[in-house]
Amino acid sequence: MFLHLGQDALIKKNEIIGIFDLDNTTVSRQTRLFLAAKEKEGKIINVATDLPKSFILYRKGDDVVVYISQISAQTLLKRCSFLRKISYL
């Protein structure tokens, strides 16, 4: 199965390492350093034409590639069926 990330970008669901909300995770210095390193390596693929909302870690062979998407992390997770039950306190 494939996951649509926006534009014409499709990736295999079984190669996804994680889906992250861009606003919440980039607060961490470690995440910012990781994304900066991936950008320097040329391993970031931006498929967002609008304001980016999420990033996806994707296994591509022996490498890890980062996709930037304008679709929210929650929507992408629902499309992947990773979210089976949401509970609120």
MMTF fields as JSON, N, C-alpha, C and O atoms, coordinates in Angstrom:
{
  "mmtfVersion": "1.0.0",
  "mmtfProducer": "UNKNOWN",
  "numBonds": 355,
  "numAtoms": 356,
  "numGroups": 89,
  "numChains": 1,
  "numModels": 1,
  "chainsPerModel": [1],
  "groupsPerChain": [89],
  "chainIdList": ["A"],
  "bondAtomList": [4, 2, 8, 6, 12, 10, 16, 14, 20, 18, 24, 22, 28, 26, 32, 30, 36, 34, 40, 38, 44, 42, 48, 46, 52, 50, 56, 54, 60, 58, 64, 62, 68, 66, 72, 70, 76, 74, 80, 78, 84, 82, 88, 86, 92, 90, 96, 94, 100, 98, 104, 102, 108, 106, 112, 110, 116, 114, 120, 118, 124, 122, 128, 126, 132, 130, 136, 134, 140, 138, 144, 142, 148, 146, 152, 150, 156, 154, 160, 158, 164, 162, 168, 166, 172, 170, 176, 174, 180, 178, 184, 182, 188, 186, 192, 190, 196, 194, 200, 198, 204, 202, 208, 206, 212, 210, 216, 214, 220, 218, 224, 222, 228, 226, 232, 230, 236, 234, 240, 238, 244, 242, 248, 246, 252, 250, 256, 254, 260, 258, 264, 262, 268, 266, 272, 270, 276, 274, 280, 278, 284, 282, 288, 286, 292, 290, 296, 294, 300, 298, 304, 302, 308, 306, 312, 310, 316, 314, 320, 318, 324, 322, 328, 326, 332, 330, 336, 334, 340, 338, 344, 342, 348, 346, 352, 350],
  "bondOrderList": [1, 1, 1, 1, 1, 1, 1, 1, 1, 1, 1, 1, 1, 1, 1, 1, 1, 1, 1, 1, 1, 1, 1, 1, 1, 1, 1, 1, 1, 1, 1, 1, 1, 1, 1, 1, 1, 1, 1, 1, 1, 1, 1, 1, 1, 1, 1, 1, 1, 1, 1, 1, 1, 1, 1, 1, 1, 1, 1, 1, 1, 1, 1, 1, 1, 1, 1, 1, 1, 1, 1, 1, 1, 1, 1, 1, 1, 1, 1, 1, 1, 1, 1, 1, 1, 1, 1, 1],
  "groupList": [{"groupName": "MET", "atomNameList": ["N", "CA", "C", "O"], "elementList": ["N", "C", "C", "O"], "formalChargeList": [0, 0, 0, 0], "bondAtomList": [1, 0, 2, 1, 3, 2], "bondOrderList": [1, 1, 2], "singleLetterCode": "M", "chemCompType": "L-PEPTIDE LINKING"}, {"groupName": "PHE", "atomNameList": ["N", "CA", "C", "O"], "elementList": ["N", "C", "C", "O"], "formalChargeList": [0, 0, 0, 0], "bondAtomList": [1, 0, 2, 1, 3, 2], "bondOrderList": [1, 1, 2], "singleLetterCode": "F", "chemCompType": "L-PEPTIDE LINKING"}, {"groupName": "LEU", "atomNameList": ["N", "CA", "C", "O"], "elementList": ["N", "C", "C", "O"], "formalChargeList": [0, 0, 0, 0], "bondAtomList": [1, 0, 2, 1, 3, 2], "bondOrderList": [1, 1, 2], "singleLetterCode": "L", "chemCompType": "L-PEPTIDE LINKING"}, {"groupName": "HIS", "atomNameList": ["N", "CA", "C", "O"], "elementList": ["N", "C", "C", "O"], "formalChargeList": [0, 0, 0, 0], "bondAtomList": [1, 0, 2, 1, 3, 2], "bondOrderList": [1, 1, 2], "singleLetterCode": "H", "chemCompType": "L-PEPTIDE LINKING"}, {"groupName": "GLY", "atomNameList": ["N", "CA", "C", "O"], "elementList": ["N", "C", "C", "O"], "formalChargeList": [0, 0, 0, 0], "bondAtomList": [1, 0, 2, 1, 3, 2], "bondOrderList": [1, 1, 2], "singleLetterCode": "G", "chemCompType": "PEPTIDE LINKING"}, {"groupName": "GLN", "atomNameList": ["N", "CA", "C", "O"], "elementList": ["N", "C", "C", "O"], "formalChargeList": [0, 0, 0, 0], "bondAtomList": [1, 0, 2, 1, 3, 2], "bondOrderList": [1, 1, 2], "singleLetterCode": "Q", "chemCompType": "L-PEPTIDE LINKING"}, {"groupName": "ASP", "atomNameList": ["N", "CA", "C", "O"], "elementList": ["N", "C", "C", "O"], "formalChargeList": [0, 0, 0, 0], "bondAtomList": [1, 0, 2, 1, 3, 2], "bondOrderList": [1, 1, 2], "singleLetterCode": "D", "chemCompType": "L-PEPTIDE LINKING"}, {"groupName": "ALA", "atomNameList": ["N", "CA", "C", "O"], "elementList": ["N", "C", "C", "O"], "formalChargeList": [0, 0, 0, 0], "bondAtomList": [1, 0, 2, 1, 3, 2], "bondOrderList": [1, 1, 2], "singleLetterCode": "A", "chemCompType": "L-PEPTIDE LINKING"}, {"groupName": "ILE", "atomNameList": ["N", "CA", "C", "O"], "elementList": ["N", "C", "C", "O"], "formalChargeList": [0, 0, 0, 0], "bondAtomList": [1, 0, 2, 1, 3, 2], "bondOrderList": [1, 1, 2], "singleLetterCode": "I", "chemCompType": "L-PEPTIDE LINKING"}, {"groupName": "LYS", "atomNameList": ["N", "CA", "C", "O"], "elementList": ["N", "C", "C", "O"], "formalChargeList": [0, 0, 0, 0], "bondAtomList": [1, 0, 2, 1, 3, 2], "bondOrderList": [1, 1, 2], "singleLetterCode": "K", "chemCompType": "L-PEPTIDE LINKING"}, {"groupName": "ASN", "atomNameList": ["N", "CA", "C", "O"], "elementList": ["N", "C", "C", "O"], "formalChargeList": [0, 0, 0, 0], "bondAtomList": [1, 0, 2, 1, 3, 2], "bondOrderList": [1, 1, 2], "singleLetterCode": "N", "chemCompType": "L-PEPTIDE LINKING"}, {"groupName": "GLU", "atomNameList": ["N", "CA", "C", "O"], "elementList": ["N", "C", "C", "O"], "formalChargeList": [0, 0, 0, 0], "bondAtomList": [1, 0, 2, 1, 3, 2], "bondOrderList": [1, 1, 2], "singleLetterCode": "E", "chemCompType": "L-PEPTIDE LINKING"}, {"groupName": "THR", "atomNameList": ["N", "CA", "C", "O"], "elementList": ["N", "C", "C", "O"], "formalChargeList": [0, 0, 0, 0], "bondAtomList": [1, 0, 2, 1, 3, 2], "bondOrderList": [1, 1, 2], "singleLetterCode": "T", "chemCompType": "L-PEPTIDE LINKING"}, {"groupName": "VAL", "atomNameList": ["N", "CA", "C", "O"], "elementList": ["N", "C", "C", "O"], "formalChargeList": [0, 0, 0, 0], "bondAtomList": [1, 0, 2, 1, 3, 2], "bondOrderList": [1, 1, 2], "singleLetterCode": "V", "chemCompType": "L-PEPTIDE LINKING"}, {"groupName": "SER", "atomNameList": ["N", "CA", "C", "O"], "elementList": ["N", "C", "C", "O"], "formalChargeList": [0, 0, 0, 0], "bondAtomList": [1, 0, 2, 1, 3, 2], "bondOrderList": [1, 1, 2], "singleLetterCode": "S", "chemCompType": "L-PEPTIDE LINKING"}, {"groupName": "ARG", "atomNameList": ["N", "CA", "C", "O"], "elementList": ["N", "C", "C", "O"], "formalChargeList": [0, 0, 0, 0], "bondAtomList": [1, 0, 2, 1, 3, 2], "bondOrderList": [1, 1, 2], "singleLetterCode": "R", "chemCompType": "L-PEPTIDE LINKING"}, {"groupName": "PRO", "atomNameList": ["N", "CA", "C", "O"], "elementList": ["N", "C", "C", "O"], "formalChargeList": [0, 0, 0, 0], "bondAtomList": [1, 0, 2, 1, 3, 2], "bondOrderList": [1, 1, 2], "singleLetterCode": "P", "chemCompType": "L-PEPTIDE LINKING"}, {"groupName": "TYR", "atomNameList": ["N", "CA", "C", "O"], "elementList": ["N", "C", "C", "O"], "formalChargeList": [0, 0, 0, 0], "bondAtomList": [1, 0, 2, 1, 3, 2], "bondOrderList": [1, 1, 2], "singleLetterCode": "Y", "chemCompType": "L-PEPTIDE LINKING"}, {"groupName": "CYS", "atomNameList": ["N", "CA", "C", "O"], "elementList": ["N", "C", "C", "O"], "formalChargeList": [0, 0, 0, 0], "bondAtomList": [1, 0, 2, 1, 3, 2], "bondOrderList": [1, 1, 2], "singleLetterCode": "C", "chemCompType": "L-PEPTIDE LINKING"}],
  "groupTypeList": [0, 1, 2, 3, 2, 4, 5, 6, 7, 2, 8, 9, 9, 10, 11, 8, 8, 4, 8, 1, 6, 2, 6, 10, 12, 12, 13, 14, 15, 5, 12, 15, 2, 1, 2, 7, 7, 9, 11, 9, 11, 4, 9, 8, 8, 10, 13, 7, 12, 6, 2, 16, 9, 14, 1, 8, 2, 17, 15, 9, 4, 6, 6, 13, 13, 13, 17, 8, 14, 5, 8, 14, 7, 5, 12, 2, 2, 9, 15, 18, 14, 1, 2, 15, 9, 8, 14, 17, 2],
  "groupIdList": [1, 2, 3, 4, 5, 6, 7, 8, 9, 10, 11, 12, 13, 14, 15, 16, 17, 18, 19, 20, 21, 22, 23, 24, 25, 26, 27, 28, 29, 30, 31, 32, 33, 34, 35, 36, 37, 38, 39, 40, 41, 42, 43, 44, 45, 46, 47, 48, 49, 50, 51, 52, 53, 54, 55, 56, 57, 58, 59, 60, 61, 62, 63, 64, 65, 66, 67, 68, 69, 70, 71, 72, 73, 74, 75, 76, 77, 78, 79, 80, 81, 82, 83, 84, 85, 86, 87, 88, 89],
  "secStructList": [7, 3, 3, 3, 3, 3, 6, 6, 3, 3, 3, 3, 4, 4, 4, 3, 3, 3, 3, 3, 3, 2, 2, 2, 2, 6, 6, 1, 2, 2, 2, 2, 2, 2, 2, 2, 2, 2, 2, 2, 2, 6, 7, 3, 3, 3, 7, 7, 1, 1, 7, 7, 7, 3, 3, 3, 3, 3, 3, 3, 6, 6, 3, 3, 3, 3, 3, 3, 3, 1, 1, 7, 2, 2, 2, 2, 2, 2, 2, 2, 6, 7, 7, 7, 7, 7, 7, 7, 7],
  "xCoordList": [0.835, 0.0, 0.883, 2.037, 0.304, 1.029, 0.325, -0.875, 1.095, 0.57, 0.805, 1.922, -0.253, -0.165, 0.232, -0.456, 1.354, 1.875, 1.508, 1.831, 0.848, 0.563, 1.273, 2.237, 0.801, 1.327, 1.26, 0.207, 2.331, 2.36, 3.21, 3.692, 3.394, 4.288, 3.534, 2.589, 3.98, 3.469, 4.655, 5.697, 4.485, 5.54, 4.931, 3.74, 5.749, 5.283, 5.087, 5.967, 3.933, 3.623, 4.584, 4.934, 5.016, 5.87, 7.302, 8.099, 7.652, 8.986, 8.997, 10.042, 7.84, 7.74, 8.302, 7.929, 9.197, 9.761, 8.917, 8.654, 8.491, 7.676, 7.084, 7.603, 5.981, 5.299, 5.213, 4.738, 5.674, 5.814, 5.191, 5.238, 4.614, 4.076, 5.25, 6.059, 5.348, 6.482, 6.545, 7.626, 5.41, 5.399, 5.817, 6.603, 5.306, 5.59, 6.993, 7.621, 7.484, 8.775, 9.972, 11.051, 9.815, 10.966, 11.274, 12.188, 10.536, 10.862, 12.158, 12.948, 12.361, 13.545, 14.783, 14.744, 15.858, 17.12, 17.643, 18.187, 17.479, 17.946, 17.246, 17.877, 15.954, 15.2, 15.672, 15.848, 15.875, 16.354, 17.727, 17.981, 18.619, 19.95, 19.851, 20.563, 18.969, 18.772, 18.288, 18.825, 17.275, 16.734, 17.761, 17.834, 18.556, 19.602, 20.658, 21.138, 21.016, 21.993, 21.44, 22.155, 20.168, 19.547, 19.475, 19.651, 19.217, 19.17, 20.562, 20.695, 21.581, 22.951, 23.352, 24.095, 22.856, 23.129, 22.299, 22.543, 21.327, 20.444, 19.391, 18.928, 19.012, 18.071, 16.697, 15.932, 16.38, 15.049, 14.334, 14.861, 13.121, 12.292, 11.048, 10.226, 10.922, 9.805, 8.692, 8.857, 7.554, 6.403, 5.28, 4.148, 5.598, 4.598, 4.649, 5.712, 3.498, 3.422, 2.903, 3.02, 2.341, 1.786, 2.634, 3.739, 2.124, 2.816, 3.022, 2.05, 4.271, 4.505, 3.972, 4.098, 3.372, 2.771, 3.378, 3.268, 4.016, 4.542, 5.797, 6.086, 6.54, 7.643, 7.59, 7.146, 8.05, 7.954, 9.357, 10.06, 9.764, 11.03, 10.743, 9.854, 11.504, 11.232, 12.506, 13.548, 12.42, 13.555, 13.633, 12.704, 14.748, 14.96, 16.27, 17.349, 16.155, 17.341, 17.995, 17.353, 19.267, 19.988, 19.977, 20.551, 19.338, 19.293, 17.961, 16.966, 17.97, 16.739, 16.552, 17.447, 15.381, 15.031, 13.909, 13.083, 13.881, 12.834, 11.958, 12.441, 10.675, 9.685, 9.004, 8.608, 8.865, 8.137, 6.799, 6.757, 5.687, 4.356, 3.492, 3.686, 2.546, 1.586, 0.381, -0.485, 0.322, -0.773, -0.403, 0.739, -1.348, -1.06, -0.656, -1.063, 0.147, 0.606, -0.581, -0.583, -1.571, -2.743, -3.488, -3.903, -3.655, -4.322, -3.513, -4.076, -2.206, -1.356, -1.405, -1.447, -1.401, -1.486, -2.808, -2.845, -3.886, -5.188, -5.196, -5.756, -4.581, -4.514, -3.709, -3.964, -2.749, -1.919, -2.565, -2.076, -3.634, -4.3, -3.42, -3.586, -2.467, -1.658, -2.471, -2.257, -3.406, -4.26, -5.488, -6.364, -5.557, -6.722, -7.742, -8.951, -7.229, -8.133, -7.498, -6.346, -8.237, -7.77, -8.544, -9.774, -7.831, -8.513, -8.042, -6.849, -8.952, -8.663, -8.94, -9.899, -8.088, -8.283, -9.172, -9.45],
  "yCoordList": [-1.184, 0.0, 1.253, 1.232, 2.317, 3.571, 4.664, 4.588, 5.679, 6.841, 8.065, 8.307, 8.837, 10.064, 11.203, 11.47, 11.885, 12.963, 14.354, 15.349, 14.432, 15.729, 15.819, 15.094, 16.702, 16.822, 15.459, 14.821, 15.013, 13.704, 12.705, 11.727, 12.938, 12.107, 10.949, 11.146, 9.749, 8.524, 7.758, 7.647, 7.224, 6.408, 5.116, 5.062, 4.088, 2.809, 2.903, 3.373, 2.454, 2.522, 1.69, 2.086, 0.547, -0.327, 0.188, -0.405, 1.269, 1.868, 3.115, 3.742, 3.476, 4.656, 4.328, 3.328, 5.178, 5.039, 5.813, 5.328, 7.018, 7.828, 9.027, 9.498, 9.515, 10.702, 11.684, 11.334, 12.921, 13.875, 15.222, 15.668, 15.858, 17.204, 18.18, 18.167, 19.007, 19.914, 20.955, 21.238, 21.527, 22.566, 22.032, 22.67, 20.888, 20.347, 19.766, 19.905, 19.13, 18.442, 19.351, 19.074, 20.423, 21.285, 22.215, 23.034, 22.104, 22.836, 22.273, 22.997, 20.979, 20.294, 20.645, 20.629, 20.954, 21.274, 20.06, 20.205, 18.872, 17.651, 17.423, 17.018, 17.685, 17.516, 18.525, 18.184, 19.763, 20.789, 20.428, 20.612, 19.912, 19.493, 18.319, 18.281, 17.37, 16.225, 16.679, 16.254, 17.542, 18.025, 18.848, 18.767, 19.642, 20.427, 19.513, 19.788, 18.437, 17.478, 16.791, 16.617, 16.403, 15.766, 16.727, 16.324, 17.997, 18.989, 19.163, 19.271, 19.187, 19.325, 18.122, 18.272, 16.935, 15.717, 15.648, 14.798, 16.54, 16.515, 15.428, 14.918, 15.07, 13.973, 14.467, 13.717, 15.725, 16.254, 16.49, 17.123, 15.962, 16.123, 16.901, 16.41, 18.101, 18.964, 18.796, 19.15, 18.252, 18.083, 19.047, 18.903, 20.024, 21.0, 22.231, 22.814, 22.62, 23.87, 24.981, 26.163, 24.603, 25.532, 25.426, 24.883, 25.936, 25.877, 24.426, 23.68, 24.011, 22.62, 22.347, 23.183, 21.164, 20.818, 19.564, 19.352, 18.735, 17.481, 17.064, 17.54, 16.15, 15.512, 14.017, 13.553, 13.289, 11.833, 11.267, 11.608, 10.407, 9.696, 8.443, 7.663, 8.261, 7.194, 6.42, 7.011, 5.123, 4.254, 4.068, 3.558, 4.486, 4.361, 3.6, 4.191, 2.286, 1.444, 1.41, 1.073, 1.758, 1.819, 3.215, 3.437, 4.147, 5.541, 5.907, 5.195, 7.031, 7.617, 8.957, 9.803, 9.137, 10.359, 11.033, 10.359, 12.362, 13.123, 13.781, 14.532, 13.493, 14.162, 15.242, 15.004, 16.423, 17.528, 17.633, 17.713, 17.631, 17.635, 18.745, 19.169, 19.203, 20.205, 19.556, 20.25, 18.234, 17.504, 17.268, 16.922, 17.45, 17.31, 15.883, 14.926, 15.759, 14.446, 13.569, 12.371, 14.145, 13.378, 12.79, 11.632, 13.571, 13.079, 11.965, 10.958, 12.139, 11.101, 9.823, 8.725, 9.96, 8.785, 8.054, 6.824, 8.807, 8.176, 7.441, 6.351, 8.03, 7.384, 6.085, 5.147, 6.052, 4.844, 3.816, 2.691, 4.175, 3.316, 3.044, 2.027, 3.958, 3.828, 4.219, 3.708, 5.136, 5.578, 4.7, 4.831, 3.83, 2.958, 3.51, 3.396, 4.11, 4.635, 5.877, 5.848, 6.947, 8.174, 8.358, 8.319, 8.555, 8.812, 10.138, 10.441, 10.898, 12.198, 12.154, 11.527, 12.828, 12.895, 14.061, 14.28],
  "zCoordList": [0.0, 0.0, 0.0, 0.429, -0.488, -0.609, 0.188, 0.452, 0.565, 1.262, 0.391, -0.065, 0.164, -0.624, 0.304, 1.289, -0.009, 0.837, 0.337, 0.986, -0.79, -1.388, -2.727, -2.975, -3.585, -4.947, -5.619, -5.607, -6.19, -6.853, -6.074, -6.645, -4.796, -3.988, -3.332, -2.567, -3.655, -3.04, -2.479, -3.124, -1.259, -0.675, -0.138, 0.169, -0.029, 0.492, 1.999, 2.719, 2.467, 3.897, 4.734, 5.846, 4.217, 5.014, 5.134, 5.862, 4.446, 4.538, 5.426, 5.601, 5.987, 6.841, 8.22, 8.833, 8.696, 10.033, 11.037, 12.138, 10.657, 11.55, 10.849, 9.837, 11.408, 10.906, 12.063, 13.143, 11.84, 12.931, 12.589, 11.442, 13.589, 13.459, 13.466, 14.394, 12.463, 12.313, 13.423, 13.938, 13.8, 14.834, 16.201, 16.901, 16.578, 17.909, 18.04, 19.09, 17.008, 17.13, 16.906, 17.43, 16.149, 15.88, 17.046, 16.956, 18.119, 19.345, 19.927, 20.533, 19.736, 20.249, 19.42, 18.19, 20.097, 19.43, 18.662, 17.567, 19.23, 18.574, 17.233, 16.257, 17.196, 15.945, 14.909, 13.739, 15.335, 14.405, 13.845, 12.654, 14.705, 14.26, 13.276, 12.273, 13.572, 12.682, 11.315, 10.292, 11.291, 10.019, 9.249, 8.023, 9.971, 9.321, 8.691, 7.591, 9.379, 8.84, 7.593, 6.607, 7.641, 6.47, 5.287, 4.137, 5.577, 4.503, 3.881, 2.663, 4.723, 4.235, 3.367, 2.397, 3.724, 2.954, 1.669, 0.814, 1.54, 0.38, 0.474, -0.546, 1.695, 1.925, 2.366, 2.971, 2.065, 2.359, 1.036, 0.122, 0.965, -0.227, 0.189, 0.963, -0.327, 0.033, -0.998, -2.165, -0.554, -1.448, -1.071, -1.533, -0.232, 0.208, -0.681, -0.891, -1.199, -1.955, -1.056, -1.382, 0.052, 1.026, 2.295, 2.265, 3.387, 4.67, 5.095, 5.215, 5.324, 5.725, 7.126, 8.021, 7.311, 8.598, 9.216, 10.423, 8.398, 8.936, 8.189, 7.091, 8.828, 8.123, 8.372, 9.422, 7.392, 7.404, 7.238, 6.287, 8.159, 8.017, 7.221, 7.561, 6.163, 5.208, 4.905, 4.624, 4.962, 4.654, 3.148, 2.522, 2.58, 1.134, 0.945, 0.923, 0.809, 0.749, 2.123, 3.117, 2.171, 3.447, 4.045, 5.111, 3.379, 3.819, 4.45, 4.313, 5.142, 5.671, 4.974, 4.975, 4.384, 3.675, 4.455, 5.07, 4.428, 5.109, 4.055, 3.208, 4.116, 3.268, 4.082, 5.223, 3.509, 4.136, 3.413, 2.186, 4.187, 3.592, 4.174, 5.313, 3.384, 3.845, 4.512, 5.044, 4.485, 5.129, 6.588, 6.889, 7.484, 8.908, 9.26, 8.602, 10.304, 10.761, 11.154, 10.873, 11.79, 12.22, 11.012, 11.047, 9.965, 8.757, 8.101, 7.671, 8.023, 7.442, 8.267, 7.712, 9.586, 10.453, 10.259, 10.234, 10.123, 9.886, 8.552, 8.444, 7.547, 6.24, 6.297, 5.542, 7.193, 7.347, 8.257, 8.362, 8.904, 9.881, 11.086, 11.759, 11.371, 12.567, 13.79, 14.889, 13.577, 14.681, 14.7, 13.845, 15.639, 15.724, 16.711, 16.511, 17.777, 18.782, 19.382, 19.815, 19.406, 20.032, 21.32, 21.327, 22.395, 23.661, 24.211, 24.197, 24.677, 25.245, 26.741, 27.191, 27.5, 28.953, 29.317, 30.496]
}
